[in-house]
């Protein structure tokens, strides 16, 4: 299946799922010292790559849209999400309700 996925933009999440990519941790310090990959901390911030159309409400048939949009910065829980490998990059699929917060930069 991985051969079918050529880019993250070709993935279209279904229902209320959100495709995100974690923000990469710093690979070197401000003074220029490289940090080994195993010592880099895993950040709980991500950028939204793609969103599904929303989830259908069974009582009235209306679709509840996803609360984030492409390009938004979000706060993720420390665990969870379904990993998706596209080439060398790893992405995560979350449902809308699993995302903790949207990060707004002032």
C-alpha positions as CSV (number, residue, x, y, z in Angstrom):
1,X,0.0,0.0,0.0
2,X,2.9,2.4,0.7
3,X,3.7,2.4,-3.0
4,X,0.3,3.9,-3.8
5,X,0.9,6.9,-1.4
6,X,3.2,9.3,-3.3
7,X,2.7,12.4,-1.1
8,X,0.8,13.4,2.0
9,X,-1.4,15.7,-0.2
10,X,-2.8,12.6,-1.9
11,X,-4.3,11.4,1.4
12,X,-7.8,12.6,2.0
13,X,-9.0,11.8,5.6
14,X,-12.6,10.5,6.0
15,X,-15.2,11.6,8.4
16,X,-13.8,13.7,11.3
17,X,-10.2,12.5,10.9
18,X,-7.2,14.9,10.8
19,X,-3.8,14.2,9.2
20,X,-1.0,16.0,11.0
21,X,2.8,16.1,11.0
22,X,4.6,16.6,14.2
23,X,6.8,19.7,14.5
24,X,10.4,18.5,14.2
25,X,12.6,19.1,17.3
26,X,15.7,21.1,17.1
27,X,18.6,19.1,15.8
28,X,21.3,21.4,17.2
29,X,21.6,23.9,20.0
30,X,21.8,27.7,19.6
31,X,25.5,27.5,20.0
32,X,25.7,25.0,17.1
33,X,26.2,21.7,18.9
34,X,24.3,18.8,17.2
35,X,21.9,16.8,19.4
36,X,21.8,13.1,18.8
37,X,18.4,11.9,17.5
38,X,17.8,9.6,20.4
39,X,18.2,12.5,22.8
40,X,15.8,14.9,21.0
41,X,12.5,15.3,22.7
42,X,9.3,14.4,21.0
43,X,7.2,17.6,20.7
44,X,3.4,17.5,21.1
45,X,2.9,20.2,18.5
46,X,1.9,19.5,14.9
47,X,0.8,21.1,11.7
48,X,-2.5,20.1,10.1
49,X,-1.9,18.6,6.6
50,X,-5.4,17.6,5.6
51,X,-8.9,17.3,7.2
52,X,-11.9,15.2,6.6
53,X,-15.3,16.7,5.8
54,X,-16.8,16.1,9.2
55,X,-19.0,13.6,10.9
56,X,-22.7,13.1,10.2
57,X,-25.1,13.6,13.1
58,X,-27.5,10.6,13.1
59,X,-30.3,12.4,14.8
60,X,-30.8,15.2,12.2
61,X,-28.5,14.2,9.3
62,X,-26.4,17.3,9.4
63,X,-22.6,17.1,9.1
64,X,-20.6,18.6,12.0
65,X,-17.5,20.0,10.4
66,X,-13.9,19.5,11.7
67,X,-12.8,22.2,14.1
68,X,-9.3,22.7,12.5
69,X,-8.2,23.5,8.9
70,X,-5.1,22.8,6.8
71,X,-2.1,24.8,8.0
72,X,-3.3,25.1,11.6
73,X,-0.9,24.4,14.5
74,X,-2.3,22.0,17.0
75,X,-1.5,20.5,20.4
76,X,-1.5,16.7,20.5
77,X,-1.9,14.2,23.3
78,X,1.3,12.4,24.4
79,X,0.0,9.1,23.0
80,X,-2.4,8.0,20.3
81,X,-2.9,8.7,16.6
82,X,-2.4,6.2,13.8
83,X,1.0,6.5,12.1
84,X,1.1,6.8,8.3
85,X,4.4,6.5,6.5
86,X,4.9,8.5,3.3
87,X,8.4,8.0,1.9
88,X,10.8,9.1,4.7
89,X,8.1,11.3,6.5
90,X,5.8,10.1,9.2
91,X,2.3,11.6,9.6
92,X,-0.4,10.8,12.2
93,X,-4.2,10.5,11.8
94,X,-6.3,11.6,14.7
95,X,-10.0,12.1,15.1
96,X,-11.0,15.7,15.6
97,X,-12.0,15.1,19.3
98,X,-8.6,13.7,20.1
99,X,-6.8,17.0,19.3
100,X,-6.3,18.9,22.5
101,X,-6.1,22.5,21.2
102,X,-5.5,24.8,18.3
103,X,-2.4,27.0,18.8
104,X,-3.0,30.6,17.7
105,X,0.1,32.8,17.3
106,X,-0.4,36.5,18.1
